[in-house]
Amino acid sequence: MTISPLDRAADSFAAELARHRTERGLSKKQLATLMGFDPSYVSHVEGRRHRPTEDFARRAEAVLDASGAIWQRFREYDHLRHTRAERDPREPDSIGRWIPPGTGLIVENEVSILTYSEDGYRCLIRRELYNAGTEPVTRYLVRVAVDRYPNDPGRSNRHHRERPLTFAELGLRAHREESGEREAMHWRAKYDRDAFKEIWLLFENGERRFPLYPGHRATIEYTYTVGRDKWGPWFQRAVRVPTRHLAVRLDLPAELDPQVWGVETSLSAEEGPLRRAVVRRAEGDRAIFEWATDDPPLNARYRLQWRFRAQPDAEPEGERMRPSERMRRLGILQRGTDLLRQPARPFDLPREGRAAQEVIDRLIDALARLDELHPFAKGVGIAAPQLDIGRAAAVIRPPDRTAEPLVLLNPRVVDSAPDTDEQYEGCLSFFDHRGLVPRPLRMDVEHAQLDGSRVITSFEFGMARLVAHEIDHLEGRLYVDRMAPGVPLVPIEEYRDSGHPWRY
């Protein structure tokens, strides 16, 4: 049976709605109440028996605070429904239909250019911004990540630990353009790790401030350089705010005979080849590779990779590997390793506060790398034993990516609800499978602070499941120990095809 593009778009909307509802821990009835709809209508939309309306999509977007994802799925559906393919979605008169309700900043156009020379790599990012919100925008967050050996994370970690990326060598420069005027932007570091930086570009300089006011447009441009000893053969763009057009250009020496390909991932799809081909052309002694896409989904990641065939000592990219092998190469211990079955040693706080902070930093670094590899829409956690550190520490990133990571030191479950449910879980330590695991719907956990004080935090639904999973790691248990006898593990391929979102 052939499924029409319109049916696929309606299915995508329903799946996006269900995903955000379950992540928020809401039943269909609860969501319907918050939206002002009859519960049966929400059920019919998720079950594909009713097609979504604009009013329904707007209310769902606002109630679930989906960062524009639900609205974008509706827009794709509505575009097909009205057969407006001939209309350029980037025309200014269509801007009102494209902007998700409640959106603040959007990127109308992004162009990223990476140039390779004897001095290393120079990256230029140019973004055309529009403030669709109600408040002035005074700063913009950018990220710089390097990975010298992308197929060998352990080696990369050691390499960057010995040769950390510094702000001084980046030589970051930023400018803002508006109405033909160009002026420098100051910047401020937010996050500083050996191979990963987060930087606030400020809409101000030493002379004045120039916020981006609601309804106004401006273009920002920033550049930085990275030496060849720290940049591996890859370049990735991640969609973190609503974006209308994204273009990438690689400028490489033709004499090195570069070969370029790419992959993409999203919240609803595992890694696969780019849907549009990378185009190559010659420009003097340079080989130019260009790729672009319109209306990329939020949280999508597009990764271009290359090798220089004229360099016999260049490291070729490996073939696509199993998910568990990717985790292993990120330095995450895999099932069967003795340390995963040993209880972690608690910290003596505050005496070991510095050691605890170092472990936390390593766990947060690992989460940052994991987020670049996989979307983890339901949240993700990592425990110290999974990084070959036998101490009682874990870090969890909630499903809401705007929330700060949860740090657990010396955690202990002090109470849990008698009510449980079964949901499919995955584990970084055997990522090739998923398993149906019963967990309590609520847990009270006592955990330590760096100063030695202890607090009790209550977790419910999805967060309770994430926390319970990581505490099990610290106690030397894996989720398979919690599964009912005779229930088999599901291979990732089968799980991916059938789809098993958490239902709360």
RODO-2510 file (C-alpha; in nm, 4 decimals, decimal comma):
residues 504
     n   res          X          Y          Z
     1     m     0,0000     0,0000     0,0000
     2     t     0,1354     0,3441    -0,0947
     3     i     0,1169     0,6187     0,1677
     4     s     0,0690     0,9688     0,0317
     5     p     0,2943     1,2589     0,1387
     6     l    -0,0087     1,4158     0,3043
     7     d    -0,0707     1,1024     0,5128
     8     r     0,2956     1,0882     0,6081
     9     a     0,2831     1,4526     0,7167
    10     a    -0,0272     1,3861     0,9303
    11     d     0,1470     1,0838     1,0843
    12     s     0,4531     1,2960     1,1617
    13     f     0,2359     1,5551     1,3357
    14     a     0,0636     1,2873     1,5459
    15     a     0,3968     1,1306     1,6407
    16     e     0,5439     1,4675     1,7401
    17     l     0,2370     1,5457     1,9508
    18     a     0,2515     1,2070     2,1260
    19     r     0,6245     1,2399     2,1914
    20     h     0,5975     1,5802     2,3581
    21     r     0,2895     1,4767     2,5555
    22     t     0,4631     1,1697     2,6975
    23     e     0,7802     1,3656     2,7711
    24     r     0,5720     1,6104     2,9745
    25     g     0,4163     1,3200     3,1622
    26     l     0,0619     1,4063     3,0535
    27     s    -0,2216     1,1711     2,9694
    28     k    -0,4406     1,2467     2,6672
    29     k    -0,7150     1,3576     2,9013
    30     q    -0,4836     1,5937     3,0897
    31     l    -0,3544     1,7452     2,7677
    32     a    -0,7073     1,7892     2,6344
    33     t    -0,8084     1,9717     2,9534
    34     l    -0,5130     2,2105     2,9282
    35     m    -0,5871     2,2734     2,5603
    36     g    -0,9620     2,3153     2,6069
    37     f    -1,0506     2,0185     2,3849
    38     d    -1,2562     1,7069     2,4382
    39     p    -1,0274     1,4142     2,5376
    40     s    -1,1601     1,2032     2,2525
    41     y    -1,0374     1,4609     2,0028
    42     v    -0,6773     1,4390     2,1271
    43     s    -0,7040     1,0606     2,1117
    44     h    -0,8393     1,0747     1,7561
    45     v    -0,5592     1,3053     1,6379
    46     e    -0,2873     1,0856     1,7903
    47     g    -0,4598     0,7804     1,6449
    48     r    -0,4637     0,9427     1,2969
    49     r    -0,8461     0,9276     1,2860
    50     h    -0,8750     1,3084     1,2811
    51     r    -0,6492     1,5462     1,0896
    52     p    -0,5033     1,8364     1,2902
    53     t    -0,6414     2,1881     1,2637
    54     e    -0,4441     2,5110     1,2952
    55     d    -0,6160     2,5974     1,6239
    56     f    -0,5366     2,2530     1,7633
    57     a    -0,1706     2,2794     1,6564
    58     r    -0,1299     2,6266     1,8063
    59     r    -0,2782     2,5220     2,1408
    60     a    -0,0710     2,2022     2,1528
    61     e     0,2455     2,3981     2,0748
    62     a     0,1734     2,6509     2,3483
    63     v     0,0697     2,3975     2,6163
    64     l     0,3548     2,1529     2,5497
    65     d     0,6138     2,4266     2,4948
    66     a     0,7629     2,2220     2,2094
    67     s     1,0122     2,4857     2,0847
    68     g     0,8279     2,5035     1,7542
    69     a     0,8503     2,1315     1,6736
    70     i     0,4738     2,0623     1,6812
    71     w     0,3996     2,3783     1,4858
    72     q     0,6601     2,2881     1,2229
    73     r     0,5036     1,9447     1,1749
    74     f     0,1620     2,1122     1,1307
    75     r     0,3056     2,3597     0,8854
    76     e     0,4469     2,0759     0,6754
    77     y     0,1079     1,9039     0,6785
    78     d    -0,0830     2,2231     0,6045
    79     h     0,1513     2,3118     0,3186
    80     l     0,0769     1,9806     0,1499
    81     r    -0,2929     2,0061     0,2218
    82     h    -0,3179     2,3359     0,0381
    83     t    -0,0772     2,2248    -0,2377
    84     r     0,1324     2,5378    -0,2177
    85     a     0,4454     2,3785    -0,3528
    86     e     0,4904     2,6544    -0,6057
    87     r     0,5210     2,9156    -0,3365
    88     d     0,8668     2,9986    -0,2016
    89     p     0,8450     2,9403     0,1770
    90     r     1,1129     3,2014     0,2302
    91     e     0,9090     3,4874     0,0852
    92     p     0,8640     3,7624     0,3476
    93     d     0,4846     3,7537     0,3102
    94     s     0,4808     3,3936     0,4353
    95     i     0,6720     3,4702     0,7530
    96     g     0,3611     3,4809     0,9711
    97     r     0,2596     3,1292     0,8732
    98     w     0,6060     2,9896     0,9318
    99     i     0,6773     3,1285     1,2767
   100     p     0,5793     2,8864     1,5564
   101     p     0,3551     3,0463     1,8210
   102     g     0,5534     3,1729     2,1177
   103     t     0,8823     3,1646     1,9274
   104     g     1,1442     3,4207     2,0200
   105     l     1,4405     3,4135     1,7837
   106     i     1,4462     3,2371     1,4476
   107     v     1,7204     3,1870     1,1891
   108     e     1,5915     3,2812     0,8462
   109     n     1,9138     3,1793     0,6750
   110     e     2,2429     3,0250     0,7874
   111     v     2,5556     2,9861     0,5780
   112     s     2,8550     2,7996     0,7229
   113     i     3,1901     2,7985     0,5420
   114     l     3,4828     2,5819     0,6502
   115     t     3,8159     2,6502     0,4766
   116     y     4,1201     2,4238     0,5063
   117     s     4,4755     2,5510     0,4567
   118     e     4,8267     2,4850     0,5819
   119     d     4,7458     2,6931     0,8898
   120     g     4,4475     2,4750     0,9807
   121     y     4,0717     2,5258     0,9574
   122     r     3,8914     2,8581     0,9477
   123     c     3,5190     2,8531     1,0142
   124     l     3,2807     3,1353     0,9227
   125     i     2,9164     3,1242     1,0339
   126     r     2,6684     3,3804     0,9063
   127     r     2,3123     3,3841     1,0405
   128     e     2,0243     3,6081     0,9389
   129     l     1,8066     3,6477     1,2484
   130     y     1,4512     3,7624     1,3033
   131     n     1,3037     3,8366     1,6449
   132     a     0,9553     3,6894     1,6346
   133     g     0,9078     3,7228     2,0086
   134     t     0,7933     3,9964     2,2410
   135     e     1,1216     4,0745     2,4194
   136     p     1,4506     4,2230     2,2953
   137     v     1,7281     3,9715     2,2253
   138     t     2,0575     4,0693     2,3878
   139     r     2,2744     3,7595     2,3341
   140     y     2,3096     3,4528     2,1136
   141     l     2,4638     3,1193     2,2168
   142     v     2,7163     2,9500     1,9852
   143     r     2,9144     2,6285     2,0248
   144     v     3,2566     2,5149     1,9104
   145     a     3,3444     2,1454     1,9369
   146     v     3,6509     1,9632     1,8078
   147     d     3,7239     1,5926     1,7756
   148     r     4,0625     1,4984     1,6330
   149     y     3,9871     1,1263     1,5957
   150     p     3,6088     1,0931     1,5543
   151     n     3,6213     0,7139     1,5176
   152     d     3,8337     0,6679     1,8293
   153     p     3,6854     0,8729     2,1174
   154     g     3,9280     0,7334     2,3727
   155     r     4,2211     0,8530     2,1659
   156     s     4,0499     1,1887     2,1046
   157     n     3,9861     1,2360     2,4759
   158     r     4,3508     1,1742     2,5575
   159     h     4,4636     1,3961     2,2699
   160     h     4,2517     1,6932     2,3743
   161     r     4,3310     1,6450     2,7419
   162     e     4,6976     1,6881     2,6537
   163     r     4,6282     1,9613     2,3955
   164     p     4,3153     2,1444     2,5117
   165     l     4,1419     2,3868     2,2809
   166     t     4,1839     2,7428     2,4110
   167     f     3,9866     3,0599     2,3530
   168     a     4,3112     3,2378     2,2639
   169     e     4,3866     3,0104     1,9695
   170     l     4,0273     3,0300     1,8441
   171     g     4,0704     3,4003     1,7819
   172     l     3,6929     3,4387     1,7853
   173     r     3,5611     3,7496     1,6093
   174     a     3,1951     3,8428     1,5841
   175     h     3,0072     4,1188     1,4029
   176     r     2,6505     4,2284     1,3663
   177     e     2,5005     4,3866     1,0548
   178     e     2,1766     4,5807     1,0340
   179     s     2,0629     4,8309     0,7709
   180     g     2,4048     4,8266     0,6090
   181     e     2,5933     4,8979     0,9325
   182     r     2,8560     4,6531     1,0602
   183     e     2,9979     4,6627     1,4102
   184     a     3,1862     4,4342     1,6445
   185     m     3,0087     4,2191     1,9027
   186     h     3,1618     4,1378     2,2363
   187     w     3,1447     3,7803     2,3618
   188     r     3,1543     3,5972     2,6939
   189     a     3,2502     3,2354     2,7664
   190     k     2,9742     3,0173     2,9119
   191     y     3,1230     2,6668     2,9047
   192     d     3,4927     2,5783     2,8768
   193     r     3,6125     2,2198     2,8299
   194     d     3,9117     2,0671     2,6578
   195     a     3,7315     2,0045     2,3284
   196     f     3,4056     2,1959     2,3706
   197     k     3,3226     2,5634     2,4171
   198     e     2,9941     2,7494     2,4588
   199     i     3,0055     3,1224     2,3981
   200     w     2,7549     3,4038     2,4357
   201     l     2,7713     3,6540     2,1512
   202     l     2,6553     3,9820     2,3027
   203     f     2,4552     4,2441     2,1178
   204     e     2,6848     4,5131     2,2512
   205     n     3,0420     4,6419     2,2322
   206     g     3,2565     4,8990     2,4083
   207     e     3,0657     5,1851     2,2519
   208     r     2,6989     5,0895     2,2789
   209     r     2,4321     4,8243     2,3062
   210     f     2,2176     4,7237     2,0099
   211     p     1,9511     4,4682     2,1143
   212     l     1,7532     4,2917     1,8443
   213     y     1,4033     4,4229     1,9083
   214     p     1,0772     4,2353     1,8352
   215     g     0,9887     4,2455     1,4670
   216     h     1,3419     4,3456     1,3650
   217     r     1,6065     4,1609     1,1652
   218     a     1,9839     4,1524     1,1944
   219     t     2,2689     3,9429     1,0615
   220     i     2,5442     3,8094     1,2856
   221     e     2,8714     3,6688     1,1600
   222     y     3,1463     3,5046     1,3586
   223     t     3,4746     3,3382     1,2687
   224     y     3,7261     3,1219     1,4478
   225     t     4,0272     2,9069     1,3602
   226     v     4,1413     2,5647     1,4797
   227     g     4,4775     2,4044     1,4089
   228     r     4,5074     2,0839     1,2069
   229     d     4,6287     1,9016     1,5181
   230     k     4,2873     1,9486     1,6833
   231     w     4,0334     1,9284     1,4005
   232     g     3,9275     1,5920     1,2635
   233     p     3,7772     1,5276     0,9178
   234     w     3,4202     1,6300     0,9988
   235     f     3,1985     1,9382     1,0215
   236     q     2,8584     1,9328     1,1912
   237     r     2,5659     2,1723     1,2075
   238     a     2,2950     2,1282     1,4711
   239     v     1,9523     2,2961     1,4505
   240     r     1,8800     2,4359     1,7961
   241     v     1,6382     2,7188     1,7062
   242     p     1,3756     2,7287     1,4288
   243     t     1,5637     2,7613     1,0998
   244     r     1,4302     2,8212     0,7488
   245     h     1,7388     2,7602     0,5339
   246     l     2,0726     2,6006     0,6166
   247     a     2,3724     2,5856     0,3806
   248     v     2,7221     2,4426     0,4286
   249     r     3,0293     2,4976     0,2128
   250     l     3,3597     2,3111     0,2461
   251     d     3,6608     2,4745     0,0798
   252     l     3,9373     2,2113     0,0521
   253     p     4,2647     2,1858    -0,1452
   254     a     4,2011     2,0065    -0,4764
   255     e     4,5555     1,8629    -0,4779
   256     l     4,4650     1,6471    -0,1782
   257     d     4,1835     1,4837    -0,3800
   258     p     3,9138     1,5228    -0,1106
   259     q     3,6170     1,2859    -0,0938
   260     v     3,3135     1,4192     0,0974
   261     w     2,9927     1,2549     0,2163
   262     g     2,7414     1,3248     0,4907
   263     v     2,4906     1,1857     0,7399
   264     e     2,1948     1,3292     0,9277
   265     t     1,9993     1,2458     1,2421
   266     s     1,6846     1,3867     1,4020
   267     l     1,4613     1,3229     1,7012
   268     s     1,2502     1,0861     1,4929
   269     a     1,5160     0,9065     1,2888
   270     e     1,8449     0,7302     1,3451
   271     e     2,1548     0,8281     1,1511
   272     g     2,1211     0,7976     0,7737
   273     p     2,2640     0,9520     0,4587
   274     l     2,1905     1,3133     0,3718
   275     r     1,8650     1,3417     0,1827
   276     r     2,0246     1,5877    -0,0579
   277     a     2,3545     1,5128    -0,2273
   278     v     2,6678     1,7137    -0,1613
   279     v     2,7596     1,9034    -0,4803
   280     r     3,1229     1,9415    -0,5871
   281     r     3,2714     2,2053    -0,8138
   282     a     3,6188     2,3342    -0,8934
   283     e     3,7341     2,6867    -0,8122
   284     g     4,0967     2,7307    -0,9188
   285     d     4,3112     2,5016    -0,7073
   286     r     4,0307     2,4484    -0,4584
   287     a     3,7584     2,1830    -0,4402
   288     i     3,4291     2,3344    -0,3223
   289     f     3,1631     2,1096    -0,1704
   290     e     2,8190     2,2587    -0,1099
   291     w     2,5064     2,1269     0,0585
   292     a     2,1832     2,2948     0,1703
   293     t     1,8395     2,2164     0,3100
   294     d     1,5153     2,4069     0,3712
   295     d     1,3119     2,3988     0,6934
   296     p     1,5320     2,1535     0,8846
   297     p     1,3549     2,0041     1,1883
   298     l     1,4547     2,1198     1,5344
   299     n     1,7368     1,9200     1,6937
   300     a     1,8397     1,7735     1,3586
   301     r     2,2135     1,7259     1,3065
   302     y     2,3898     1,7316     0,9717
   303     r     2,7436     1,6013     0,9595
   304     l     2,9773     1,6270     0,6596
   305     q     3,2825     1,4014     0,6610
   306     w     3,5784     1,3710     0,4294
   307     r     3,9101     1,2074     0,3611
   308     f     4,2048     1,3175     0,1500
   309     r     4,2829     1,0360    -0,0908
   310     a     4,6124     1,1971    -0,1928
   311     q     4,7432     1,1571     0,1622
   312     p     4,8390     0,7911     0,2095
   313     d     4,8853     0,8400     0,5801
   314     a     4,5435     0,9976     0,6279
   315     e     4,3128     0,7989     0,8492
   316     p     4,0154     0,6683     0,6466
   317     e     3,6706     0,6872     0,7937
   318     g     3,5378     0,3577     0,9226
   319     e     3,2315     0,1851     0,7942
   320     r     2,9068     0,2356     0,9763
   321     m     2,9338     0,0576     1,3078
   322     r     2,6938    -0,0900     1,5569
   323     p     2,5510     0,1572     1,8143
   324     s     2,7282    -0,0293     2,0972
   325     e     3,0594     0,0070     1,9154
   326     r     3,0027     0,3810     1,8923
   327     m     2,9467     0,3940     2,2656
   328     r     3,2602     0,1886     2,3228
   329     r     3,4621     0,4302     2,1113
   330     l     3,3257     0,7160     2,3197
   331     g     3,4935     0,5506     2,6165
   332     i     3,1762     0,3963     2,7642
   333     l     3,2245     0,0505     2,9142
   334     q     3,0093    -0,2210     2,7614
   335     r     2,8104    -0,5039     2,9145
   336     g     3,0318    -0,7831     3,0406
   337     t     3,2871    -0,5491     3,2011
   338     d     3,3432    -0,6369     3,5675
   339     l     3,3278    -0,2774     3,6921
   340     l     2,9656    -0,2446     3,5805
   341     r     2,8752    -0,5162     3,8321
   342     q     3,0558    -0,3590     4,1282
   343     p     2,8925    -0,1087     4,3685
   344     a     3,0459     0,2360     4,3304
   345     r     3,2456     0,3847     4,6181
   346     p     3,0766     0,6867     4,7839
   347     f     3,2548     1,0210     4,8142
   348     d     3,3606     1,1483     5,1543
   349     l     3,2185     1,4977     5,1301
   350     p     3,3197     1,7722     5,1649
   351     r     3,6744     1,6316     5,1982
   352     e     3,6611     1,4788     4,8491
   353     g     3,4729     1,7703     4,6979
   354     r     3,7409     1,8433     4,4401
   355     a     3,7567     1,4806     4,3275
   356     a     3,3768     1,4706     4,3024
   357     q     3,3741     1,7853     4,0893
   358     e     3,6330     1,6361     3,8529
   359     v     3,4146     1,3271     3,8065
   360     i     3,1077     1,5450     3,7466
   361     d     3,2983     1,7446     3,4844
   362     r     3,3965     1,4244     3,3033
   363     l     3,0368     1,3033     3,3062
   364     i     2,9093     1,6364     3,1703
   365     d     3,1757     1,6255     2,8988
   366     a     3,0570     1,2779     2,8040
   367     l     2,6944     1,3965     2,7854
   368     a     2,7980     1,6814     2,5559
   369     r     2,9637     1,4329     2,3207
   370     l     2,6660     1,1992     2,3383
   371     d     2,4301     1,4837     2,2465
   372     e     2,6338     1,5445     1,9320
   373     l     2,5996     1,1768     1,8388
   374     h     2,2372     1,0980     1,9227
   375     p     1,9281     1,3132     2,0016
   376     f     1,8112     1,1228     2,3178
   377     a     1,4631     1,2761     2,3038
   378     k     1,3556     1,1121     2,6318
   379     g     1,6602     1,2345     2,8216
   380     v     1,9860     1,0562     2,8919
   381     g     2,2004     0,9748     3,1914
   382     i     2,5483     0,8419     3,2515
   383     a     2,7008     0,6969     3,5680
   384     a     3,0674     0,7154     3,6626
   385     p     3,1252     0,3366     3,6416
   386     q     3,0304     0,3522     3,2726
   387     l     3,3403     0,5700     3,2208
   388     d     3,5566     0,3272     3,4170
   389     i     3,5317     0,5421     3,7327
   390     g     3,4181     0,3414     4,0336
   391     r     3,2687     0,6339     4,2256
   392     a     2,9083     0,7110     4,3215
   393     a     2,8261     0,9909     4,0784
   394     a     2,5824     1,0222     3,7889
   395     v     2,4607     1,3037     3,5668
   396     i     2,1211     1,3104     3,3916
   397     r     2,0043     1,5436     3,1164
   398     p     1,6231     1,5725     3,1367
   399     p     1,4066     1,5526     2,8227
   400     d     1,3688     1,9301     2,8448
   401     r     1,6978     2,0434     2,6928
   402     t     1,6666     2,3884     2,8468
   403     a     1,6885     2,2401     3,1972
   404     e     2,0217     2,2073     3,3745
   405     p     2,1686     1,8561     3,4050
   406     l     2,0833     1,6754     3,7274
   407     v     2,3874     1,5751     3,9349
   408     l     2,3571     1,2812     4,1756
   409     l     2,6305     1,2190     4,4335
   410     n     2,6023     0,9242     4,6716
   411     p     2,2309     0,8817     4,5853
   412     r     2,0029     0,6544     4,7893
   413     v     1,6365     0,5726     4,7301
   414     v     1,4471     0,6479     5,0511
   415     d     1,0927     0,5930     4,9261
   416     s     0,9095     0,4860     4,6116
   417     a     0,5487     0,4644     4,5024
   418     p     0,3828     0,1215     4,4999
   419     d     0,2434     0,1976     4,1536
   420     t     0,4708     0,0901     3,8693
   421     d     0,4612     0,0715     3,4928
   422     e     0,6662    -0,0986     3,2212
   423     q     0,8434     0,1000     2,9510
   424     y     1,1261     0,0256     2,7113
   425     e     1,4686     0,1391     2,8263
   426     g     1,8039     0,1571     2,6567
   427     c     2,1484     0,1634     2,8111
   428     l     2,4690     0,3237     2,6886
   429     s     2,6499     0,0081     2,7979
   430     f     2,4638    -0,2171     2,5530
   431     f     2,3082     0,0195     2,3055
   432     d     2,2168    -0,2459     2,0477
   433     h     1,9035    -0,3512     2,2393
   434     r     1,6053    -0,2178     2,4326
   435     g     1,4260    -0,3896     2,7190
   436     l     1,0832    -0,3664     2,8858
   437     v     1,1544    -0,2623     3,2450
   438     p     0,9108    -0,2081     3,5359
   439     r     0,9822     0,1025     3,7444
   440     p     0,7968     0,2951     4,0181
   441     l     0,6075     0,6020     3,9032
   442     r     0,7586     0,8105     4,1834
   443     m     1,0843     0,7942     4,3786
   444     d     1,2268     0,9989     4,6657
   445     v     1,6048     1,0092     4,6488
   446     e     1,8484     1,1354     4,9088
   447     h     2,1692     1,2657     4,7530
   448     a     2,4714     1,4689     4,8591
   449     q     2,5960     1,8173     4,7735
   450     l     2,9639     1,9044     4,7320
   451     d     2,9629     2,0757     5,0718
   452     g     2,8574     1,7502     5,2387
   453     s     2,4942     1,8437     5,2976
   454     r     2,2234     1,6056     5,1837
   455     v     1,8877     1,6762     5,0238
   456     i     1,5860     1,4641     4,9294
   457     t     1,4370     1,5139     4,5847
   458     s     1,1164     1,3585     4,4527
   459     f     1,1066     1,2394     4,0903
   460     e     0,8050     1,1281     3,8894
   461     f     0,7329     0,9395     3,5679
   462     g     1,0095     0,9768     3,3061
   463     m     1,2594     1,1427     3,5415
   464     a     1,1950     0,8759     3,8041
   465     r     1,2800     0,6132     3,5423
   466     l     1,6002     0,7920     3,4380
   467     v     1,7121     0,8378     3,7989
   468     a     1,6345     0,4763     3,8908
   469     h     1,8355     0,3529     3,5920
   470     e     2,1457     0,5502     3,6978
   471     i     2,1189     0,4552     4,0652
   472     d     2,1100     0,0912     3,9538
   473     h     2,4426     0,1495     3,7762
   474     l     2,5928     0,2878     4,0972
   475     e     2,4733    -0,0218     4,2839
   476     g     2,6215    -0,2615     4,0268
   477     r     2,2919    -0,3480     3,8538
   478     l     2,1811    -0,3257     3,4929
   479     y     1,8249    -0,2839     3,3720
   480     v     1,8130    -0,6451     3,2531
   481     d     1,8180    -0,7402     3,6215
   482     r     1,4831    -0,5618     3,6590
   483     m     1,3090    -0,7274     3,3646
   484     a     1,0476    -0,9955     3,4195
   485     p     1,1706    -1,3524     3,3611
   486     g     1,1351    -1,4675     3,0037
   487     v     1,0908    -1,1192     2,8548
   488     p     1,3400    -1,0884     2,5672
   489     l     1,5520    -0,7907     2,4737
   490     v     1,4442    -0,6156     2,1528
   491     p     1,7137    -0,5486     1,8883
   492     i     1,7501    -0,1799     1,8143
   493     e     1,6447    -0,2332     1,4515
   494     e     1,3147    -0,3914     1,5567
   495     y     1,2562    -0,1304     1,8260
   496     r     1,3282     0,1495     1,5810
   497     d     1,0824     0,0155     1,3243
   498     s     0,7933    -0,0357     1,5626
   499     g     0,8496     0,2673     1,7853
   500     h     0,7858     0,2541     2,1590
   501     p     0,7587     0,6078     2,3056
   502     w     0,7235     0,6336     2,6797
   503     r     0,3624     0,6698     2,7845
   504     y     0,2962     0,8807     3,0926
***
